[in-house]
Amino acid sequence: MVRRSSLRATALCNKDWRQGDQVIRLRRLFAVAGCAAVLFVVRLENSPSAAAQQPEPASVIRQIDAAVFSRVNRIAGYTVTEHYAVYKGQDETHSVADMTVKTTYRKETGKSYEVLSSSGSALVRRLGLDSILENEKIINLPANVAQSWITSANYEMTLKPGSQVIDGRECLVVAINPKRKAPNLIVGNLWVDAKDYTIVRLEGVASKAPSVFAGVTHMMRQYTEVQGFSMATHAHAESSTFLYGRTVVAIDYSGYEIEVRPGS
C-alpha cells in the first residue's frame, strides 16, 4: 500500500515537473521570439529601404532652378499690398515710420508703386523707405531681374543633411553663397519644399553693404503658396551702424492678384 502511494506520488511529481518544464520552455520560446521581433523591427527601421534617403544634391539644385524658372515663365504680372514699418533701437512695437504701397509688377516693365498711406518721420520715409522702393524698381527691371533670382547661376548651393518642418511643410535646407557681391544677394540658408522645391524661407546677411555708412544687414523673407506660386508674405531686415544705431524694417505682403501667362 505504501509502495503504491509512493509510486503514485512520484508519477504526479514527474507530471508536474514535465508541465513546469514545458511552461519554462514556452516562456523562453516567447522571450526569444519577442527579442527576434524587436531585432527585426530595429533592422527594418535602420535598413536603407525603410530609412528616408538623403536626395542627391545636384538633383535638388536642378529642381530648385526648375521651380524658379517655372514661376518666372508662368507669371505675367501681379499686384500686392505691401506695408513697411521702420523701428529704431530695441523697440519693435512702436514704429518711427510707416508706409503702405500698392505694388504692380509687369514682366515686360518691372515694378511700380502707388503710395496708399504713410505716417511717422518724413526723414526716415524719404531716406529709408523711398530708397528701398527705388532700389526695388532698379533690381526688377527686365534687364536686371535675372541677376537676383535664387538659382545656381547666381549662387553656389550646398545641400545640408536632413530636413526641417516650417509652417507644416517638410523642407530641405540649402546653404547659399552668391557668386558676386551685391546688396540684394545674401550669404545664408534657403529652405525649399521637399516635394516641389519651391522657396519657403530665405535668411542670411547681405553680401555687400548698400553704402559705406551701412553696417551688416541681416535679412529674412518668408514665402507661402498663392494661386500655385511661391510668393513673399513677410520680410525682416536689420542693421546696426554707429551713426544710426539698430534699425529694423519689417514688410508684410497681402492681397495678391496674380496674372498667369496664357497657355502656361
C-alpha positions as CSV (number, residue, x, y, z in Angstrom):
1,M,0.0,0.0,0.0
2,V,2.8,2.3,0.9
3,R,4.7,1.3,-2.2
4,R,1.7,2.1,-4.4
5,S,1.3,5.5,-2.7
6,S,5.0,6.3,-3.3
7,L,4.7,5.3,-7.0
8,R,1.6,7.5,-7.4
9,A,3.3,10.4,-5.7
10,T,6.4,10.0,-7.9
11,A,4.3,9.9,-11.0
12,L,2.5,13.1,-10.0
13,C,5.8,14.8,-9.3
14,N,7.1,13.7,-12.7
15,K,4.0,15.0,-14.4
16,D,4.2,18.4,-12.5
17,W,7.9,18.6,-13.4
18,R,7.2,17.9,-17.1
19,Q,4.4,20.6,-17.1
20,G,6.6,23.0,-15.3
21,D,9.4,22.3,-17.8
22,Q,7.0,22.9,-20.7
23,V,6.0,26.2,-19.2
24,I,9.6,27.3,-18.8
25,R,10.4,26.3,-22.4
26,L,7.3,28.1,-23.7
27,R,8.3,31.2,-21.7
28,R,11.8,31.0,-23.2
29,L,10.4,30.5,-26.6
30,F,8.2,33.6,-26.4
31,A,11.1,35.6,-25.0
32,V,13.3,34.6,-27.8
33,A,10.6,35.3,-30.3
34,G,10.0,38.7,-28.8
35,C,13.7,39.5,-29.0
36,A,13.8,38.4,-32.6
37,A,10.8,40.5,-33.4
38,V,12.4,43.6,-31.8
39,L,15.6,42.9,-33.7
40,F,13.7,42.5,-36.9
41,V,11.9,45.8,-36.4
42,V,15.1,47.6,-35.5
43,R,16.9,46.2,-38.5
44,L,13.9,47.1,-40.7
45,E,13.9,50.7,-39.4
46,N,17.6,51.0,-39.9
47,S,17.7,49.4,-43.3
48,P,18.3,51.6,-46.4
49,S,14.9,50.7,-47.8
50,A,13.0,51.9,-44.7
51,A,15.0,54.9,-43.8
52,A,14.4,58.2,-45.6
53,Q,17.2,58.7,-48.2
54,Q,19.0,62.0,-48.5
55,P,18.3,63.3,-52.0
56,E,21.2,63.7,-54.4
57,P,22.5,67.3,-54.1
58,A,22.9,68.0,-57.8
59,S,19.3,66.8,-58.5
60,V,18.0,69.1,-55.7
61,I,19.8,72.1,-57.2
62,R,18.4,71.4,-60.7
63,Q,14.9,71.1,-59.2
64,I,15.3,74.5,-57.4
65,D,16.3,76.1,-60.7
66,A,13.4,74.5,-62.5
67,A,10.9,75.7,-59.8
68,V,12.3,79.3,-60.1
69,F,12.2,79.3,-63.9
70,S,8.6,77.8,-63.9
71,R,7.4,80.7,-61.7
72,V,9.2,83.3,-63.8
73,N,7.9,82.0,-67.1
74,R,4.3,81.5,-65.9
75,I,3.6,84.8,-64.1
76,A,2.8,87.7,-66.5
77,G,2.3,90.1,-63.6
78,Y,0.8,90.7,-60.2
79,T,-0.4,93.3,-57.7
80,V,0.2,93.2,-54.0
81,T,-0.3,95.5,-51.0
82,E,3.0,96.0,-49.0
83,H,3.1,97.5,-45.6
84,Y,6.5,98.9,-44.5
85,A,7.3,99.6,-40.8
86,V,10.6,101.1,-39.5
87,Y,11.8,100.5,-35.9
88,K,14.7,102.0,-34.1
89,G,16.7,100.6,-31.2
90,Q,15.2,97.7,-29.3
91,D,11.6,98.8,-29.6
92,E,9.8,96.7,-32.3
93,T,6.4,97.7,-31.0
94,H,6.2,101.4,-31.9
95,S,7.4,102.2,-35.4
96,V,9.1,105.5,-36.2
97,A,7.7,105.5,-39.8
98,D,5.1,103.5,-41.8
99,M,4.2,103.3,-45.4
100,T,1.6,101.2,-47.3
101,V,2.0,100.9,-51.0
102,K,0.3,99.0,-53.9
103,T,2.9,97.3,-55.9
104,T,2.3,96.4,-59.5
105,Y,4.7,94.0,-61.3
106,R,4.7,93.5,-65.0
107,K,7.1,91.1,-66.7
108,E,7.8,93.5,-69.6
109,T,8.4,96.6,-67.4
110,G,9.2,95.6,-63.9
111,K,7.8,97.1,-60.7
112,S,5.9,100.4,-60.0
113,Y,4.5,101.7,-56.7
114,E,1.5,103.7,-55.6
115,V,1.7,105.0,-52.0
116,L,-1.6,104.4,-50.3
117,S,-0.7,105.8,-46.9
118,S,2.3,107.0,-44.8
119,S,2.9,108.2,-41.3
120,G,5.7,108.9,-38.9
121,S,9.1,110.5,-39.6
122,A,9.2,112.1,-43.0
123,L,13.0,112.0,-42.9
124,V,13.0,108.2,-42.3
125,R,10.5,107.7,-45.1
126,R,12.5,109.8,-47.5
127,L,16.0,108.4,-46.7
128,G,14.9,104.9,-45.9
129,L,11.6,103.7,-47.4
130,D,11.8,105.7,-50.6
131,S,15.3,104.4,-51.1
132,I,14.1,100.8,-50.7
133,L,11.4,101.2,-53.2
134,E,13.7,102.9,-55.7
135,N,16.2,100.1,-55.4
136,E,13.5,97.5,-55.9
137,K,12.5,99.2,-59.1
138,I,16.1,99.0,-60.4
139,I,16.5,95.4,-59.4
140,N,13.3,94.3,-61.1
141,L,13.9,96.0,-64.4
142,P,13.7,93.4,-67.2
143,A,17.4,93.8,-67.9
144,N,18.4,93.3,-64.3
145,V,15.9,90.9,-62.6
146,A,17.6,87.6,-63.6
147,Q,20.7,88.7,-61.6
148,S,18.6,88.4,-58.4
149,W,17.0,85.0,-59.0
150,I,17.8,82.4,-56.4
151,T,19.3,79.9,-58.8
152,S,22.6,78.2,-59.3
153,A,23.6,80.8,-61.9
154,N,23.8,83.4,-59.1
155,Y,24.7,81.2,-56.1
156,E,26.9,78.4,-55.0
157,M,24.5,75.9,-53.4
158,T,25.2,73.2,-50.9
159,L,22.5,70.8,-49.6
160,K,22.6,70.3,-45.9
161,P,21.8,66.9,-44.2
162,G,18.3,66.1,-43.1
163,S,15.2,68.2,-43.3
164,Q,13.2,70.7,-41.3
165,V,9.4,71.4,-40.9
166,I,8.4,75.1,-41.5
167,D,4.7,76.0,-41.3
168,G,3.8,72.4,-41.6
169,R,5.9,71.8,-44.8
170,E,8.8,69.5,-44.9
171,C,11.8,71.4,-46.2
172,L,15.3,70.8,-47.5
173,V,17.9,73.3,-46.3
174,V,20.4,74.6,-48.8
175,A,23.4,76.8,-47.9
176,I,23.8,79.6,-50.4
177,N,26.7,81.8,-51.2
178,P,26.5,84.4,-54.1
179,K,28.9,84.2,-56.9
180,R,29.2,88.0,-56.8
181,K,28.7,90.6,-54.1
182,A,25.6,92.8,-54.2
183,P,23.2,94.3,-51.6
184,N,20.3,92.1,-52.8
185,L,22.3,88.8,-52.8
186,I,22.7,87.1,-49.4
187,V,25.0,84.6,-47.7
188,G,22.9,82.3,-45.7
189,N,20.3,79.5,-46.0
190,L,17.5,78.7,-48.3
191,W,14.6,76.4,-47.3
192,V,12.7,74.7,-50.1
193,D,9.6,72.5,-50.1
194,A,10.8,68.9,-50.2
195,K,8.0,67.9,-52.7
196,D,8.1,70.7,-55.3
197,Y,11.3,72.6,-54.4
198,T,9.6,76.0,-54.2
199,I,11.0,78.6,-51.8
200,V,9.6,78.6,-48.3
201,R,12.2,80.7,-46.4
202,L,15.3,82.7,-47.1
203,E,17.7,84.0,-44.4
204,G,21.2,85.4,-44.1
205,V,23.3,88.6,-44.4
206,A,23.7,90.9,-47.4
207,S,26.9,90.0,-49.3
208,K,27.6,93.8,-49.8
209,A,26.5,96.8,-47.8
210,P,24.4,99.3,-49.8
211,S,26.7,102.2,-48.7
212,V,29.9,102.8,-46.7
213,F,27.7,104.2,-43.9
214,A,25.6,101.0,-43.6
215,G,26.5,98.1,-41.4
216,V,26.0,94.4,-41.9
217,T,22.3,93.8,-42.9
218,H,20.6,90.6,-41.7
219,M,17.7,89.6,-43.9
220,M,14.8,87.1,-43.7
221,R,11.9,86.5,-46.0
222,Q,9.0,84.0,-45.7
223,Y,7.0,82.6,-48.6
224,T,3.7,80.9,-49.0
225,E,1.8,79.3,-51.9
226,V,-0.6,81.8,-53.6
227,Q,-2.5,80.5,-56.6
228,G,0.1,77.8,-57.0
229,F,3.1,80.2,-56.8
230,S,5.6,80.8,-54.1
231,M,5.1,84.4,-53.0
232,A,6.6,86.5,-50.2
233,T,4.4,87.1,-47.1
234,H,6.8,88.7,-44.7
235,A,10.3,90.2,-44.7
236,H,12.6,91.4,-41.9
237,A,15.8,93.4,-42.4
238,E,18.0,94.5,-39.5
239,S,21.2,96.6,-39.5
240,S,23.3,98.5,-37.0
241,T,25.6,101.5,-37.6
242,F,27.5,103.9,-35.4
243,L,25.5,106.8,-36.7
244,Y,22.0,105.4,-36.7
245,G,22.2,102.5,-34.2
246,R,19.9,99.5,-34.7
247,T,17.3,99.8,-37.4
248,V,14.7,97.2,-38.4
249,V,12.5,97.3,-41.5
250,A,9.5,94.9,-41.5
251,I,7.4,94.2,-44.6
252,D,4.1,92.4,-44.8
253,Y,2.6,91.4,-48.1
254,S,-1.1,90.8,-48.6
255,G,-3.9,90.7,-51.2
256,Y,-2.0,89.2,-54.1
257,E,-3.7,89.2,-57.5
258,I,-1.7,87.1,-60.0
259,E,-2.0,87.1,-63.7
260,V,-0.8,83.9,-65.3
261,R,0.5,83.9,-68.9
262,P,-1.9,82.2,-71.3
263,G,-1.1,78.6,-72.0
264,S,1.3,78.2,-69.1
